[in-house]
Amino acid sequence: MRLRDELSDIFVQGRYQMMVGVSLAILLPMLIRTFLTGMELSSPYQVNTAIGSTIALIGGYGSFRRIHVLPGITSGGYIATSFTIWFGLLATVLFLLRLEYTTVHFTINYVITMVFFVFVHLFFVSRRKIAMGVVPSPSTEALPPLGRVEWHYIASPDVSIPRLNAVVVDLHASHSDEWSARIAGFALEGIPVYHVKDTIENLTGAVAIGQLSENTLGSLNPNHLYFALKAAIDGILAAVALVVLIPLFLVVALAIRLESPGAALFRQQRTGFRKRPFTVYKFRTMVTAQSSQPADRISAITQDRDPRITRLGAVLRKFRIDELPQLINVLRGEMSLIGPRPEVVALTQWYEREIPFYHYRHIIKPGITGWAQINQGHVSAVDDVIHKLHLDFYYIKHFSFWLDVLILLKTIRTMCVGHGAK
């Protein structure tokens, strides 16, 4: 823990991020290329690519540092956006000026740069304590306790306050002239001022819906252009992944058959896109059920230390290997790589009776991994499912490529540490 804190103290300082970023993303690929191909470091291809990449890295870093983004759970997406814009701009400049550079090398620099800075943000910067000032109002009286947030309630407009990262205000409430002047003063001092509801949403990564008339999900309609593009990307990646993973599939299937009787693949009816049922595929991780009847609500719920789980099944679940056959569902267009997890039909029917608006999570395709999956893990109790639903709504509201990038990075981390499995 001390090592992480020390690294965090280093990486929040811009000059160190820049030094490490340039070394990893630009200098290291140059040296590797020279070693592998014999191309001189002074070659115009190497020099122009390095200069262009360095300018893009500095420009992208400076851009997202100057954007007053709420220091919440999705702010890493702005990092990826800034670097994409700057690297795209520099690639266009190099092309129009007809300068000698290598596209592959430039692309590698871009990918390493984006991954490095998003990684630093996720693992170091975003875990630091955030000092948030709170302007008093009925909606800010009982803010939820958040581990990385220090709430500083400001008693009066003229009271002295510590150094703040941001200020939380109910912008829909009526404030006195003194408070209005103080709120404007925060902005003039360079301290970001955020609406309380947006603040909680971004810090928790969840959208709570009390009434449909609130319409906080933008009519619950995802971006249709990205929806179509994502479906095409899902199909291509699923096809490639299935080809690459065939040897792993064969080994896992053989191990399952050797450990316990029954088929290696487990099939189950789940609720999918627009509430349509479909058959999901997984590696079997439990002993084969004696009954051929469809799973009821109780048997569909996996409990902690569930005795039905085999020894191999526990390992497959821990590292999410059991989910990989769902690439078949992605290839068939029934699922996406990233989206709300599909629930068993019996559970869906139960949740629908207990939870308002539950079926709104089905307006986009279910995914192999998702925002709720990486932030909450496996749940079954109604109260936990309600929070999971709020996480799903957050994903739908912020449905974008950059949020998917963050989910992918967090999924890789989850697979490595085995968090949240049952």
C-alpha positions as CSV (number, residue, x, y, z in Angstrom):
1,M,0.0,0.0,0.0
2,R,2.9,2.4,0.9
3,L,4.5,1.7,-2.5
4,R,1.2,2.5,-4.3
5,D,0.9,5.8,-2.3
6,E,4.4,6.8,-3.2
7,L,3.9,6.0,-6.9
8,S,0.6,7.9,-6.7
9,D,2.4,11.0,-5.3
10,I,4.9,10.8,-8.2
11,F,2.4,10.2,-11.0
12,V,0.0,13.0,-10.1
13,Q,2.9,15.3,-10.9
14,G,2.7,16.2,-14.6
15,R,6.4,16.3,-15.2
16,Y,6.9,12.7,-14.1
17,Q,4.0,11.5,-16.2
18,M,5.4,13.2,-19.2
19,M,8.9,11.8,-18.6
20,V,7.7,8.2,-18.2
21,G,5.2,8.6,-21.0
22,V,7.8,9.8,-23.6
23,S,10.2,7.1,-22.5
24,L,7.7,4.3,-22.8
25,A,5.6,5.4,-25.8
26,I,8.3,7.1,-28.0
27,L,11.9,6.3,-27.0
28,L,11.4,2.6,-26.2
29,P,9.7,1.8,-29.6
30,M,12.5,3.7,-31.4
31,L,15.2,1.6,-29.7
32,I,13.3,-1.7,-30.3
33,R,12.8,-0.8,-34.0
34,T,16.5,0.0,-34.3
35,F,17.5,-3.3,-32.7
36,L,15.1,-5.4,-34.7
37,T,15.4,-3.8,-38.2
38,G,18.8,-1.9,-38.0
39,M,17.1,1.4,-38.9
40,E,19.3,4.3,-37.7
41,L,17.9,6.5,-35.0
42,S,18.8,9.5,-37.1
43,S,16.6,8.2,-40.0
44,P,14.0,10.7,-41.2
45,Y,11.3,8.1,-40.6
46,Q,12.4,7.6,-37.0
47,V,13.0,11.3,-36.3
48,N,9.8,12.6,-37.9
49,T,7.7,9.9,-36.2
50,A,9.3,10.7,-32.8
51,I,8.8,14.5,-33.1
52,G,5.2,14.1,-34.3
53,S,4.4,11.6,-31.5
54,T,6.1,13.8,-28.9
55,I,4.1,16.9,-29.9
56,A,0.9,14.8,-29.9
57,L,1.7,13.4,-26.4
58,I,2.4,16.9,-25.0
59,G,-0.6,18.4,-26.7
60,G,-3.0,15.6,-25.6
61,Y,-1.7,15.7,-22.0
62,G,-2.0,19.5,-21.8
63,S,-5.5,19.4,-23.2
64,F,-7.0,16.9,-20.7
65,R,-5.2,18.6,-17.8
66,R,-6.8,21.9,-18.7
67,I,-10.3,20.5,-19.1
68,H,-12.3,20.9,-15.8
69,V,-13.6,17.4,-15.7
70,L,-15.4,16.1,-12.6
71,P,-12.8,13.8,-11.0
72,G,-15.1,10.9,-11.2
73,I,-15.2,7.4,-12.5
74,T,-15.3,8.1,-16.3
75,S,-12.9,11.0,-16.5
76,G,-10.3,8.6,-18.0
77,G,-12.4,8.7,-21.2
78,Y,-11.4,12.4,-21.6
79,I,-7.7,11.3,-21.6
80,A,-8.3,8.9,-24.5
81,T,-10.3,11.5,-26.3
82,S,-7.6,14.1,-26.0
83,F,-4.8,11.8,-27.2
84,T,-6.9,10.5,-30.1
85,I,-7.6,14.1,-31.3
86,W,-4.0,15.1,-31.1
87,F,-2.4,12.0,-32.6
88,G,-5.0,12.2,-35.4
89,L,-4.2,15.9,-36.0
90,L,-0.4,15.2,-36.1
91,A,-0.9,12.3,-38.4
92,T,-2.8,14.5,-40.8
93,V,-0.1,17.2,-40.6
94,L,2.6,14.7,-41.4
95,F,0.6,13.3,-44.3
96,L,-0.2,16.7,-45.8
97,L,3.4,17.9,-45.5
98,R,4.5,14.7,-47.2
99,L,7.1,14.1,-44.4
100,E,8.7,10.7,-44.1
101,Y,7.2,8.8,-41.2
102,T,6.1,5.3,-40.4
103,T,2.4,4.7,-39.9
104,V,2.8,1.5,-37.9
105,H,5.4,3.1,-35.5
106,F,3.1,6.2,-35.1
107,T,0.2,4.0,-34.3
108,I,2.2,2.0,-31.7
109,N,3.2,5.3,-30.1
110,Y,-0.4,6.4,-29.9
111,V,-1.6,3.1,-28.4
112,I,1.1,3.0,-25.8
113,T,0.5,6.6,-24.9
114,M,-3.2,6.2,-24.4
115,V,-2.9,3.0,-22.4
116,F,-0.2,4.4,-20.2
117,F,-2.0,7.6,-19.2
118,V,-5.4,5.8,-18.8
119,F,-3.6,3.2,-16.7
120,V,-2.0,5.9,-14.5
121,H,-5.4,7.6,-14.1
122,L,-7.2,4.4,-13.2
123,F,-4.6,2.9,-10.8
124,F,-3.1,6.0,-9.2
125,V,-4.6,9.4,-9.9
126,S,-8.3,8.4,-9.6
127,R,-7.6,6.7,-6.2
128,R,-6.3,9.8,-4.5
129,K,-8.5,11.6,-2.0
130,I,-10.7,14.3,-3.4
131,A,-11.5,17.4,-1.3
132,M,-15.1,18.5,-2.2
133,G,-16.7,21.6,-0.7
134,V,-20.4,21.4,-0.1
135,V,-22.7,24.4,-0.3
136,P,-25.6,23.8,2.2
137,S,-29.0,23.0,0.8
138,P,-31.7,20.3,1.5
139,S,-30.3,18.0,-1.3
140,T,-26.7,18.2,0.0
141,E,-27.4,17.6,3.7
142,A,-26.8,13.8,3.6
143,L,-24.2,13.0,0.9
144,P,-23.2,9.4,0.7
145,P,-19.9,8.3,2.3
146,L,-17.4,7.6,-0.5
147,G,-14.0,6.2,0.4
148,R,-11.9,8.6,-1.8
149,V,-14.0,11.7,-1.2
150,E,-13.6,14.1,1.7
151,W,-16.8,16.3,2.1
152,H,-16.1,19.7,3.5
153,Y,-19.4,21.3,4.5
154,I,-19.1,25.1,4.1
155,A,-21.1,26.7,7.0
156,S,-21.4,30.2,5.6
157,P,-20.3,32.2,2.5
158,D,-17.5,34.0,4.4
159,V,-16.0,31.1,6.3
160,S,-12.4,30.1,5.5
161,I,-12.0,26.7,3.8
162,P,-9.2,24.3,3.0
163,R,-7.9,23.9,-0.5
164,L,-10.6,22.2,-2.6
165,N,-10.6,20.1,-5.8
166,A,-14.2,21.1,-6.5
167,V,-17.4,22.5,-5.0
168,V,-20.8,20.7,-4.9
169,V,-23.9,22.8,-5.3
170,D,-27.6,22.2,-5.9
171,L,-27.9,24.4,-8.9
172,H,-31.7,24.0,-8.9
173,A,-32.1,25.4,-5.4
174,S,-32.5,29.0,-4.5
175,H,-29.5,30.6,-2.8
176,S,-29.1,33.9,-1.1
177,D,-27.2,36.8,-2.8
178,E,-24.2,36.1,-0.5
179,W,-24.1,32.4,-1.4
180,S,-24.6,33.2,-5.1
181,A,-21.6,35.6,-5.0
182,R,-19.5,33.0,-3.2
183,I,-20.3,30.3,-5.7
184,A,-19.3,32.7,-8.5
185,G,-16.1,33.4,-6.5
186,F,-15.2,29.7,-6.5
187,A,-15.4,29.6,-10.3
188,L,-13.3,32.7,-10.6
189,E,-10.7,31.1,-8.3
190,G,-10.5,28.2,-10.8
191,I,-12.3,25.8,-8.5
192,P,-14.8,23.7,-10.6
193,V,-18.5,24.0,-9.4
194,Y,-20.7,20.9,-10.0
195,H,-24.3,20.1,-9.6
196,V,-24.9,17.7,-6.7
197,K,-26.7,15.1,-8.8
198,D,-24.1,15.0,-11.5
199,T,-21.4,14.8,-8.9
200,I,-22.9,11.7,-7.2
201,E,-23.5,10.1,-10.5
202,N,-19.9,10.5,-11.7
203,L,-18.3,9.6,-8.4
204,T,-20.4,6.4,-8.0
205,G,-20.8,5.4,-11.6
206,A,-24.5,4.8,-11.0
207,V,-27.7,6.5,-12.1
208,A,-30.7,6.2,-9.7
209,I,-34.1,6.5,-11.3
210,G,-37.1,7.2,-9.0
211,Q,-39.7,8.1,-11.5
212,L,-39.9,7.7,-15.3
213,S,-40.8,11.4,-15.6
214,E,-37.3,12.3,-14.4
215,N,-36.1,11.2,-17.8
216,T,-32.5,11.4,-16.7
217,L,-31.3,8.9,-19.3
218,G,-32.0,11.1,-22.3
219,S,-35.2,9.2,-23.2
220,L,-33.3,6.0,-22.6
221,N,-32.0,6.0,-26.1
222,P,-28.4,5.0,-26.7
223,N,-26.3,6.6,-29.5
224,H,-27.6,4.7,-32.6
225,L,-24.6,5.4,-34.7
226,Y,-22.2,3.9,-32.1
227,F,-24.7,1.1,-31.5
228,A,-24.4,0.0,-35.2
229,L,-20.6,0.5,-35.3
230,K,-20.2,-1.4,-32.1
231,A,-22.2,-4.4,-33.5
232,A,-19.8,-4.6,-36.5
233,I,-16.7,-4.4,-34.3
234,D,-18.1,-7.0,-31.9
235,G,-18.7,-9.4,-34.8
236,I,-15.1,-9.0,-36.2
237,L,-13.4,-9.3,-32.8
238,A,-15.5,-12.3,-31.8
239,A,-14.6,-14.1,-35.0
240,V,-10.9,-13.5,-34.5
241,A,-11.0,-14.4,-30.8
242,L,-12.8,-17.7,-31.5
243,V,-10.1,-18.7,-34.0
244,V,-7.3,-17.8,-31.6
245,L,-8.9,-19.4,-28.6
246,I,-9.8,-22.8,-30.2
247,P,-6.8,-24.6,-28.5
248,L,-7.8,-23.2,-25.1
249,F,-11.4,-24.2,-25.6
250,L,-10.4,-27.7,-26.4
251,V,-8.1,-28.0,-23.4
252,V,-10.8,-26.6,-21.0
253,A,-13.5,-28.8,-22.5
254,L,-11.4,-31.9,-22.0
255,A,-10.6,-31.0,-18.4
256,I,-14.3,-30.4,-17.6
257,R,-15.3,-33.8,-19.1
258,L,-12.5,-35.6,-17.1
259,E,-13.4,-34.0,-13.8
260,S,-17.2,-34.7,-13.8
261,P,-19.8,-36.3,-16.1
262,G,-21.8,-34.1,-18.4
263,A,-21.4,-31.8,-21.4
264,A,-18.5,-29.3,-21.4
265,L,-20.7,-26.5,-22.6
266,F,-23.6,-25.2,-20.4
267,R,-26.7,-23.8,-22.2
268,Q,-29.2,-21.6,-20.5
269,Q,-32.1,-19.4,-21.5
270,R,-31.5,-15.8,-20.7
271,T,-33.2,-12.5,-21.4
272,G,-31.5,-10.5,-24.2
273,F,-31.9,-7.4,-26.4
274,R,-35.4,-5.9,-26.3
275,K,-36.4,-8.7,-23.8
276,R,-36.0,-11.5,-26.3
277,P,-34.9,-14.8,-24.8
278,F,-31.9,-16.5,-26.2
279,T,-29.6,-19.4,-25.4
280,V,-26.3,-18.4,-23.7
281,Y,-23.2,-20.6,-23.9
282,K,-20.7,-21.0,-21.0
283,F,-18.2,-23.6,-19.9
284,R,-19.9,-25.8,-17.3
285,T,-18.6,-25.1,-13.8
286,M,-21.2,-27.1,-11.8
287,V,-22.1,-30.7,-11.4
288,T,-24.8,-31.7,-13.9
289,A,-28.3,-31.1,-12.6
290,Q,-30.4,-34.3,-12.4
291,S,-33.6,-32.6,-13.5
292,S,-34.2,-31.5,-17.1
293,Q,-36.7,-28.9,-16.0
294,P,-35.9,-25.2,-16.8
295,A,-34.1,-23.4,-13.9
296,D,-36.4,-21.8,-11.4
297,R,-35.5,-18.6,-9.5
298,I,-33.8,-20.3,-6.5
299,S,-31.7,-22.8,-8.5
300,A,-30.7,-20.0,-11.0
301,I,-29.0,-18.0,-8.2
302,T,-25.4,-18.9,-7.5
303,Q,-24.7,-18.7,-3.8
304,D,-21.4,-18.0,-2.0
305,R,-19.4,-21.2,-1.7
306,D,-22.1,-23.0,-3.8
307,P,-21.6,-26.8,-3.3
308,R,-22.6,-27.4,-6.9
309,I,-19.4,-25.7,-8.2
310,T,-16.6,-28.1,-9.1
311,R,-13.0,-27.5,-8.3
312,L,-12.1,-26.7,-11.9
313,G,-15.3,-24.6,-12.1
314,A,-14.2,-22.4,-9.2
315,V,-11.0,-21.6,-11.1
316,L,-12.8,-21.0,-14.4
317,R,-15.3,-18.6,-12.6
318,K,-12.5,-16.8,-10.7
319,F,-10.7,-15.8,-13.9
320,R,-13.9,-15.5,-16.0
321,I,-12.8,-18.2,-18.4
322,D,-16.2,-19.8,-18.2
323,E,-17.7,-16.8,-20.0
324,L,-15.5,-17.1,-23.1
325,P,-18.0,-19.4,-25.1
326,Q,-20.3,-16.4,-25.2
327,L,-18.2,-15.2,-28.1
328,I,-20.5,-17.5,-30.0
329,N,-23.4,-15.4,-28.9
330,V,-21.6,-12.3,-29.9
331,L,-20.9,-13.7,-33.4
332,R,-24.6,-14.6,-33.7
333,G,-25.5,-11.0,-32.9
334,E,-27.3,-12.0,-29.6
335,M,-24.8,-10.3,-27.3
336,S,-22.1,-7.7,-27.3
337,L,-18.6,-7.9,-25.9
338,I,-19.5,-5.1,-23.4
339,G,-23.0,-4.4,-22.0
340,P,-25.3,-5.3,-19.1
341,R,-25.0,-9.0,-18.1
342,P,-27.9,-11.1,-19.3
343,E,-30.0,-12.7,-16.6
344,V,-31.7,-16.1,-16.4
345,V,-35.3,-15.8,-17.6
346,A,-36.7,-16.9,-14.2
347,L,-34.7,-14.2,-12.5
348,T,-35.7,-11.6,-15.0
349,Q,-39.4,-12.3,-14.4
350,W,-38.8,-12.0,-10.6
351,Y,-36.8,-8.8,-10.8
352,E,-39.4,-7.3,-13.2
353,R,-42.1,-7.7,-10.5
354,E,-39.9,-6.3,-7.7
355,I,-38.0,-3.5,-9.4
356,P,-39.5,-0.6,-11.4
357,F,-38.0,0.1,-14.8
358,Y,-36.0,-3.2,-14.7
359,H,-36.6,-3.9,-18.4
360,Y,-35.0,-0.6,-19.5
361,R,-31.7,-2.3,-19.2
362,H,-32.6,-4.4,-22.2
363,I,-32.6,-1.5,-24.7
364,I,-29.1,-2.4,-25.6
365,K,-27.5,-5.8,-26.2
366,P,-26.2,-7.7,-23.1
367,G,-22.5,-8.2,-22.8
368,I,-19.9,-10.7,-21.8
369,T,-18.6,-8.0,-19.4
370,G,-20.1,-4.7,-18.3
371,W,-20.0,-1.7,-16.1
372,A,-22.0,-3.3,-13.3
373,Q,-20.0,-6.5,-13.6
374,I,-16.6,-4.8,-13.0
375,N,-17.9,-2.5,-10.3
376,Q,-20.1,-4.9,-8.3
377,G,-19.4,-8.4,-9.3
378,H,-22.0,-11.2,-9.0
379,V,-25.2,-10.3,-7.0
380,S,-28.6,-11.9,-6.4
381,A,-30.4,-10.1,-3.6
382,V,-33.0,-7.6,-4.7
383,D,-31.3,-4.7,-3.0
384,D,-28.0,-5.5,-4.7
385,V,-29.8,-5.9,-8.0
386,I,-31.3,-2.4,-7.7
387,H,-27.8,-1.0,-7.3
388,K,-26.7,-3.1,-10.3
389,L,-29.6,-1.7,-12.3
390,H,-28.4,1.9,-11.4
391,L,-24.9,0.9,-12.7
392,D,-26.5,-0.4,-15.9
393,F,-28.5,2.8,-16.4
394,Y,-25.2,4.7,-16.0
395,Y,-23.7,2.7,-18.8
396,I,-26.7,3.3,-21.0
397,K,-26.7,7.0,-20.3
398,H,-23.0,7.3,-21.1
399,F,-22.9,4.7,-23.8
400,S,-19.7,5.5,-25.7
401,F,-16.5,4.1,-27.1
402,W,-14.4,5.6,-24.3
403,L,-16.5,4.1,-21.6
404,D,-16.1,0.7,-23.3
405,V,-12.3,1.3,-23.3
406,L,-12.4,1.8,-19.5
407,I,-14.6,-1.3,-19.0
408,L,-12.1,-3.3,-21.1
409,L,-9.1,-2.2,-19.0
410,K,-10.9,-2.9,-15.7
411,T,-12.1,-6.3,-17.0
412,I,-8.5,-7.2,-17.7
413,R,-7.6,-6.2,-14.2
414,T,-10.6,-8.2,-12.8
415,M,-9.5,-11.3,-14.7
416,C,-6.0,-11.0,-13.3
417,V,-7.1,-10.7,-9.6
418,G,-10.3,-12.8,-9.8
419,H,-12.5,-10.2,-8.0
420,G,-16.3,-10.7,-7.7
421,A,-16.6,-14.3,-8.8
422,K,-18.9,-16.9,-7.2
